[in-house]
Amino acid sequence: MSTLYIVASPIGNLQDISLRALEVLKNVSIIACEDTRHSLKLLTHFEIRARLMSCRAANERKAAEKLVGELDDGRDAAYLSDAGSPCLSDPGAVLARTVAGAGHKVIPVPGPSAFASLVSVAGGADRTFIFEGFLSPKGGRRRSRLKELLDEGAAFVLYESPFRILKLLTDLLEFDSGRYICIGREMTKIHEEYLRGSVVDVLSELEKRSEQKGEFSVFVSGRKA
């Protein structure tokens, strides 16, 4: 029985990778990647040379079947999404299920996660969290799902692009302006920034800027908090 390791990778700062992750990546026979070009930068930085395989959302099922063949031949493998923990708004679930169903071990190598990182510094008083990831880019669908999340009453975390962050906050302002929020921008990177406070305050701060840059993670407190 061979093993597939689901490896968390840095969300920005390369030094956040774990010692265990490096050891695993150095010793497996093949590394499946969401984007081989992106993962190659990480592997090159740590002088890791391995055979790479593409395993992205568009070809995940086919790639999973191919990887099962490698595991059947006795080769251990690892999987890297572009950043953070696979399966959290990234591919990996189909791969993990397919490999496990074929009788091989699927083992997590935990590490960086934008979701966990933001919750750890948000300062929310909630005990229950919903992880939603990216909302639909379609306005009507996005607003509908956002309203459902707010009606749940629990805290939740979203990911958003710089092109839609102001729209998201405007919708929040309309639906429930009383929520406490914390936005992490470019987490662990050079221009890392956190904005905390009411929806009004955070939206006002971002609207002062000529343009929005970077990747955004958004924590929205629960109704009771």
C-alpha positions in Angstrom: 0.0 0.0 0.0 1.4 3.4 -1.1 0.7 6.8 0.4 -0.5 10.1 -0.9 0.4 13.1 1.2 -1.8 16.1 1.1 0.7 18.9 1.8 -0.1 22.4 2.9 2.1 25.0 1.2 2.8 28.7 2.1 0.2 31.3 1.3 2.9 33.9 0.8 6.1 33.7 2.9 8.0 30.6 1.8 9.5 30.2 5.3 6.1 29.1 6.6 6.5 25.7 5.1 6.9 23.0 7.7 10.0 20.8 8.2 7.8 17.8 7.8 6.4 19.1 4.5 9.9 19.6 3.2 10.9 16.1 4.3 7.9 14.5 2.6 8.4 16.5 -0.7 12.1 15.4 -0.8 11.2 11.7 -0.4 8.2 11.1 -2.6 8.5 9.8 -6.1 6.0 12.2 -7.7 4.4 15.5 -6.8 1.0 16.3 -8.2 0.4 20.1 -8.4 -2.5 22.4 -9.0 -0.1 24.4 -11.2 3.3 22.8 -11.9 4.8 26.2 -12.7 3.7 27.7 -9.5 4.8 24.8 -7.3 8.2 24.6 -9.2 9.1 28.0 -7.7 8.6 26.6 -4.2 10.4 23.4 -4.9 13.3 25.1 -6.6 13.7 27.5 -3.6 14.2 24.5 -1.3 16.3 22.6 -3.9 13.8 19.8 -4.2 13.8 17.9 -7.5 10.9 15.6 -8.2 8.7 14.4 -11.1 5.7 16.7 -11.3 2.2 16.0 -12.5 -0.6 18.5 -13.3 -3.7 18.0 -11.1 -6.0 21.0 -11.4 -9.7 21.4 -11.2 -10.2 20.9 -14.9 -8.4 17.6 -15.0 -8.5 16.4 -11.4 -10.5 13.2 -12.0 -8.3 12.0 -14.9 -5.1 13.0 -13.0 -6.4 11.1 -9.9 -6.7 7.9 -11.9 -3.2 8.4 -13.4 -1.8 8.9 -9.9 -3.5 5.8 -8.6 -1.5 3.9 -11.2 1.7 5.4 -9.8 0.7 4.4 -6.3 -0.3 0.9 -7.5 3.3 0.5 -8.7 4.6 1.2 -5.2 5.5 4.9 -5.5 4.5 7.4 -2.8 3.2 10.8 -3.9 2.4 14.2 -2.6 -0.2 16.8 -3.7 0.3 20.6 -3.6 -2.3 23.2 -4.4 -1.1 26.7 -5.3 -1.2 28.0 -1.7 -2.4 26.9 1.7 -4.2 23.7 2.5 -5.6 21.7 -0.4 -9.4 21.3 -0.6 -10.1 24.7 1.0 -11.2 26.6 -2.1 -8.6 24.6 -4.0 -8.7 21.2 -5.8 -7.8 18.0 -3.9 -11.0 16.5 -2.7 -11.6 14.3 -5.8 -8.0 13.2 -5.7 -8.1 12.3 -2.0 -11.4 10.4 -2.4 -10.2 8.5 -5.5 -6.9 7.5 -4.0 -8.5 6.3 -0.7 -11.1 4.4 -2.7 -8.3 2.6 -4.5 -7.0 1.3 -1.2 -4.1 3.6 -0.6 -3.4 5.8 2.4 -4.2 9.5 2.2 -2.3 11.4 4.9 -2.5 15.2 5.7 0.7 17.2 6.2 -0.9 20.2 7.9 0.4 23.8 7.7 -0.6 27.2 6.3 -4.2 28.1 5.7 -5.6 31.6 4.9 -8.8 30.7 6.7 -7.1 29.6 10.0 -4.6 32.4 9.8 -7.3 35.1 9.5 -9.5 33.6 12.3 -6.4 33.5 14.6 -6.0 37.3 14.4 -9.5 38.5 13.7 -10.4 39.0 17.4 -13.9 37.6 17.0 -15.7 36.1 20.0 -17.4 33.4 18.0 -17.2 29.7 18.7 -18.8 28.5 15.4 -17.4 29.4 12.0 -18.6 28.8 8.4 -15.9 28.6 5.7 -17.4 29.7 2.4 -14.4 30.5 0.3 -15.2 32.5 -2.9 -18.8 33.6 -3.5 -20.1 33.5 -7.1 -18.8 36.3 -9.3 -22.4 36.7 -10.6 -24.0 39.6 -8.7 -27.4 38.1 -8.0 -26.1 34.7 -6.9 -23.4 36.4 -4.7 -25.9 38.6 -2.9 -28.3 35.7 -2.4 -25.7 33.5 -0.8 -24.3 36.4 1.3 -27.8 37.0 2.7 -28.1 33.3 3.5 -24.8 33.3 5.4 -25.8 36.4 7.4 -29.2 34.8 8.2 -27.4 31.7 9.6 -26.2 34.0 12.4 -22.7 32.3 12.7 -19.4 33.9 11.9 -18.1 33.1 8.4 -14.9 33.6 6.3 -14.9 34.5 2.6 -12.1 35.0 0.1 -12.5 37.8 -2.4 -10.6 39.4 -5.3 -9.5 43.1 -5.4 -12.0 43.6 -8.2 -15.1 42.7 -6.0 -14.1 43.5 -2.5 -15.9 46.9 -2.5 -19.0 45.3 -3.9 -18.9 42.7 -1.1 -18.6 45.3 1.6 -21.4 47.4 0.0 -23.7 44.4 0.1 -22.7 43.7 3.7 -23.5 47.3 4.6 -27.0 46.9 3.0 -27.8 43.6 4.6 -26.3 43.9 8.1 -24.2 46.9 8.9 -23.8 46.0 12.5 -21.4 43.0 12.0 -17.8 43.3 13.2 -15.4 42.4 10.4 -11.7 41.8 9.9 -10.1 41.8 6.5 -6.6 40.3 5.9 -4.9 41.6 2.7 -1.8 39.9 1.3 -1.3 37.8 4.4 2.3 36.8 5.2 3.5 38.8 2.2 5.5 42.1 2.1 2.4 44.3 2.1 0.5 42.3 4.7 -2.3 44.4 6.2 -5.3 43.9 8.5 -8.4 46.1 8.7 -10.7 45.7 11.7 -14.0 47.3 12.7 -17.5 47.9 11.5 -18.5 47.4 7.9 -18.8 51.2 7.6 -15.3 51.9 8.9 -13.6 49.3 6.8 -15.4 50.2 3.6 -14.7 53.9 4.2 -11.0 53.1 4.5 -10.8 51.1 1.3 -12.8 53.6 -0.7 -10.1 56.2 0.0 -7.6 54.2 -2.0 -7.2 54.7 -5.8 -7.3 51.0 -6.4 -7.5 47.7 -4.5 -4.5 45.5 -4.6 -3.7 41.9 -3.4 -5.7 39.0 -2.2 -8.4 39.5 0.5 -9.7 37.2 3.2 -12.8 38.4 5.0 -13.9 37.5 8.5 -17.5 38.4 9.4 -18.6 38.0 13.0 -21.7 36.2 14.1 -24.9 38.0 14.9 -24.6 37.6 18.7 -20.9 38.7 18.7 
